[in-house]
Amino acid sequence: RVSPSRISSWAQEQVQALLVSIAHRGWVSKMRATSVLYFVLWFAALEAVAGSYRYGTLSWKHVEAERPNTVEFELITAWTRSFKWVYVKQVDSPDGSARTLDSPPIVGDVLRVTGLTFADETGTKSTEMGSSSIVVKTGDGAQYFVDVQVTAYSASEDWVMGNFTFRHSYATPYDADAPFTPIYPADFSYEAATGEDLAANQPFKHTPWVATFEGCCRAQVDSNVNNGGKAYKVHTMLDLTDRNNAPAARTLPVITVPVAGSAMPEEQPMFYVMAKDQFTPGRLDPTAMSSTTSNYPGDDHAPAPLKYMLADAAALQLEGYMPPSGVAVHRDTGMVT
């Protein structure tokens, strides 16, 4: 534990953010004898290639609220459990044994995600300088500190995972301030217009809001795989005229598969990416309401089945990212081989 008078300016910023977050959530008034709140800042000698991020998925769904265009975000992440974590909330051990700030996280703890290895201003490498704030940005200028509620962990595989949910209201259902992108469907006629009347007549493509979670660095599990020591980034797009949710994925940080007995295709290891539309029951395909266009009914209510792909640096907008080699995912089923 470090006295606020002795910590650096970035550390003071994090402590203040913790206090504000806890005050807003009412945790101070709800503190019980069975759980303890800690305000602590850990200092560790972290090498540039160090990191604790294992995986993450960011999704959202529309919710009824007093303000229109309100969505609930869910960020599910997994991290290295042995990292020196900042505890926002620490619960008692189930067996009654004593816990300290050096104890690894268990189910029920709340962890503040901060600058795990000090990303530089580009977010592409780790340095001794840079921002310590790791946040979710909603795309309209708002951002939220990430407090992960631990839901599972593995002591043997050294990972901890949990979720962070929050609600946010957008001023418009999509980014209406983005540049106007007209479309010219061959089977559709419209009356030309100028100025404010143009959007009321011309078919155009929407620009969605893009919410992101990014930082540095990925866990250095192996120097040859998983972009260890590099920046991470997940994002999700929102157009509330088209969809009322984003597909939600559920998986484990580490998936164990058997070694292939031979080179035969049928003996190769595989697993499925578990993802589905949050509101569509069973295996039914979801439907696009507007297909992200206005003034063009020809693409309304079209089927919108989930599609899968291995993201590359361009898709992630993440310089230096390398897709895993020797891995493929089926576009329609999500089967990974």
BELTADA-V878582 format. One record per helix or strand of 3 or more residues. SS is the DSSP state (a for helix, b for strand). FROM is the first residue (numbers start at 0). LEN is the number of residues. If there is no record, write none. Layout:
BEGIN
ss: (SS SS)
from: (FROM FROM)
len: (LEN LEN)
END
This chain:
BEGIN
ss: (a a b b b b b b b b b b a b b b a b a a)
from: (3 8 52 69 85 109 113 130 134 142 146 158 194 208 230 247 264 273 296 312)
len: (3 17 10 11 6 3 6 3 3 3 8 11 7 8 8 3 3 3 3 4)
END
